[in-house]
Amino acid sequence: MKTVNIGIIGVGGIAKKHIKELLAYEDVKITAICDIDPKAIGEKNEQLQLPAEKCYENYLDLIADPDVDAVEICTPNHLHAPMAIDALKAGKPVNLEKPLAMSYGEALQILEAEKQSPAFGMTCFSYRFKPAVRFAKHLVDSGAIGRIVGLNVAYLKSSAFWEGRRLEWRFVKEYAASGVIGDLGVHLIDLAQLLAGNITELCATQNIVVTERKRLDSEESAPVETDDQCSFIAKFANGADGSFHITRCAIGHANTIRYDVYGNKGSLSFGLNNPTVLGVCQGEGDPKDLRLETVEVPKEFYLEQERAFVDAMKGKRDPLFPTLAHGAQGQQVVDAILQSAAERRWIEI
Ligand SMILES: NC(=O)c1ccc[n+]([C@@H]2O[C@H](COP(=O)([O-])OP(=O)(O)OC[C@H]3O[C@@H](n4cnc5c(N)ncnc54)[C@H](O)[C@@H]3O)[C@@H](O)[C@H]2O)c1
């Protein structure tokens, strides 16, 4: 079994999850890390114990390291495109965090770099690797709930109201491009398009609820520039309707995801706090007598995101593998949402 050597750029919050999964695989070695924050490097390297010369401050040095076969990019959004393009130009596969880029135009530049490269990329649409989602996709494809006619989706967090939260990069347009819609909503958009096909038009509203925060490096306050909540309704190519509410202003919810999918023969329901079960309603007879039942997801629908990336490098691509093109499609919808909310009108995609 050939060992794959992986380098990680940006070893903050989400990198922890990548590292945890990668360290469990016998055929993977994390050979280098990169961060501009020495504290983040120090903390991660307590766990990884890499030699000092494999802890980079400049990401180009990590990409150029011959001991790095593939690159994982876990940095703030504004760095995704330049870093991914440089890795692809160097011929190294890239596992890139979502949202793919700052705009659809930038996402297309990443796709162009992939086209010119012998390497490929993956978008970290992590929810594609929740067992309930994988099982739901299998049931939808097998016709279990018939034609999808509607989706009702919510992503609820309380993180806008956390005490003492400062003006991190997520609240600044220059670094994040958007707020909850790019951070959380893009996952739900990807799942919607995975299950129900493409969104063709939408109408959105956005709101900044906590309007200012103290800067990271001083007691001075500055405006929050990205959305704390976003709602939109969408039409799908197959005629289905969807409604989505995404917020970091829902006190009482640490991280609640509710996903209901309605077909003309049944329905599915999942809550990703409990991703190993799926609500399923299907069967013969009059729908007025049918109810949702909770079903344990069979083990064949379990696969970790990082395993899928490593497997793809070894020529084994999961059917639900989230490509960079899927990331770009999600970005296109995010851009349409931002335009719709700004112009207060329906936007066709
Ligand atoms: N897939 C998911 O479910 C999921 C969950 C959380 C975050 N994310 C995404 O992951 C990305 C990072 O989010 P996070 O919460 O880990 O942020 P974070 O701020 O905790 O970590 C980002 C890290 O990148 C480092 N960094 C910044 N500039 C750099 C540079 N030029 N070179 C190298 N390192 C640099 C920072 O110092 C920090 O350690 C975001 O795009 C976010 O949307 C995805």
The ligand as an SDF file (V2000), in Angstrom:
LIG
                    3D

 44 48  0  0  0  0  0  0  0  0999 V2000
  -16.0490   21.8340    5.8250 N   0  0  0  0  0  0  0  0  0  0  0  0
  -16.5240   22.3730    6.9250 C   0  0  0  0  0  0  0  0  0  0  0  0
  -17.5050   21.8960    7.4920 O   0  0  0  0  0  0  0  0  0  0  0  0
  -15.8520   23.5840    7.5070 C   0  0  0  0  0  0  0  0  0  0  0  0
  -15.9910   23.8910    8.8620 C   0  0  0  0  0  0  0  0  0  0  0  0
  -15.3110   25.0020    9.3510 C   0  0  0  0  0  0  0  0  0  0  0  0
  -14.5480   25.8050    8.5050 C   0  0  0  0  0  0  0  0  0  0  0  0
  -14.4790   25.4910    7.1830 N   0  0  0  0  0  0  0  0  0  0  0  0
  -13.6850   26.3360    6.2370 C   0  0  0  0  0  0  0  0  0  0  0  0
  -12.3010   26.1740    6.5340 O   0  0  0  0  0  0  0  0  0  0  0  0
  -11.6080   27.4100    6.3020 C   0  0  0  0  0  0  0  0  0  0  0  0
  -10.8620   27.7960    7.5780 C   0  0  0  0  0  0  0  0  0  0  0  0
  -11.8030   27.9830    8.6270 O   0  0  0  0  0  0  0  0  0  0  0  0
  -11.3580   27.8230   10.1590 P   0  0  0  0  0  0  0  0  0  0  0  0
  -12.5980   27.8760   10.9680 O   0  0  0  0  0  0  0  0  0  0  0  0
  -10.4450   26.6690   10.3350 O   0  0  0  0  0  0  0  0  0  0  0  0
  -10.5540   29.2130   10.3390 O   0  0  0  0  0  0  0  0  0  0  0  0
   -9.4250   29.5050   11.3940 P   0  0  0  0  0  0  0  0  0  0  0  0
   -9.2970   30.9760   11.4300 O   0  0  0  0  0  0  0  0  0  0  0  0
   -9.6840   28.7540   12.6500 O   0  0  0  0  0  0  0  0  0  0  0  0
   -8.0980   28.8480   10.7330 O   0  0  0  0  0  0  0  0  0  0  0  0
   -7.5000   29.3790    9.5910 C   0  0  0  0  0  0  0  0  0  0  0  0
   -5.9870   29.2210    9.7330 C   0  0  0  0  0  0  0  0  0  0  0  0
   -5.3590   29.6950    8.5400 O   0  0  0  0  0  0  0  0  0  0  0  0
   -4.1970   30.4120    8.9200 C   0  0  0  0  0  0  0  0  0  0  0  0
   -3.7580   31.3150    7.8600 N   0  0  0  0  0  0  0  0  0  0  0  0
   -4.2310   32.5480    7.5500 C   0  0  0  0  0  0  0  0  0  0  0  0
   -3.5320   33.0660    6.5230 N   0  0  0  0  0  0  0  0  0  0  0  0
   -2.6080   32.1440    6.1530 C   0  0  0  0  0  0  0  0  0  0  0  0
   -1.5910   32.1070    5.1540 C   0  0  0  0  0  0  0  0  0  0  0  0
   -1.3820   33.1240    4.3040 N   0  0  0  0  0  0  0  0  0  0  0  0
   -0.8080   30.9920    5.0710 N   0  0  0  0  0  0  0  0  0  0  0  0
   -1.0000   29.9560    5.9210 C   0  0  0  0  0  0  0  0  0  0  0  0
   -1.9460   29.9500    6.9100 N   0  0  0  0  0  0  0  0  0  0  0  0
   -2.7330   31.0280    7.0120 C   0  0  0  0  0  0  0  0  0  0  0  0
   -4.6110   31.1400   10.1850 C   0  0  0  0  0  0  0  0  0  0  0  0
   -3.4980   31.6090   10.9280 O   0  0  0  0  0  0  0  0  0  0  0  0
   -5.4150   30.0660   10.8960 C   0  0  0  0  0  0  0  0  0  0  0  0
   -4.6010   29.2540   11.7250 O   0  0  0  0  0  0  0  0  0  0  0  0
  -12.6810   28.4260    5.9030 C   0  0  0  0  0  0  0  0  0  0  0  0
  -12.6880   28.5690    4.5050 O   0  0  0  0  0  0  0  0  0  0  0  0
  -13.9810   27.8210    6.3810 C   0  0  0  0  0  0  0  0  0  0  0  0
  -15.0910   28.1760    5.5830 O   0  0  0  0  0  0  0  0  0  0  0  0
  -15.1020   24.3960    6.6810 C   0  0  0  0  0  0  0  0  0  0  0  0
  1  2  1  0
  2  3  2  0
  2  4  1  0
  4  5  1  0
  4 44  2  0
  5  6  2  0
  6  7  1  0
  7  8  2  0
  8  9  1  0
  8 44  1  0
  9 10  1  0
  9 42  1  0
 10 11  1  0
 11 12  1  0
 11 40  1  0
 12 13  1  0
 13 14  1  0
 14 15  2  0
 14 16  1  0
 14 17  1  0
 17 18  1  0
 18 19  2  0
 18 20  1  0
 18 21  1  0
 21 22  1  0
 22 23  1  0
 23 24  1  0
 23 38  1  0
 24 25  1  0
 25 26  1  0
 25 36  1  0
 26 27  1  0
 26 35  1  0
 27 28  2  0
 28 29  1  0
 29 30  1  0
 29 35  2  0
 30 31  1  0
 30 32  2  0
 32 33  1  0
 33 34  2  0
 34 35  1  0
 36 37  1  0
 36 38  1  0
 38 39  1  0
 40 41  1  0
 40 42  1  0
 42 43  1  0
M  CHG  2   8   1  16  -1
M  END
$$$$
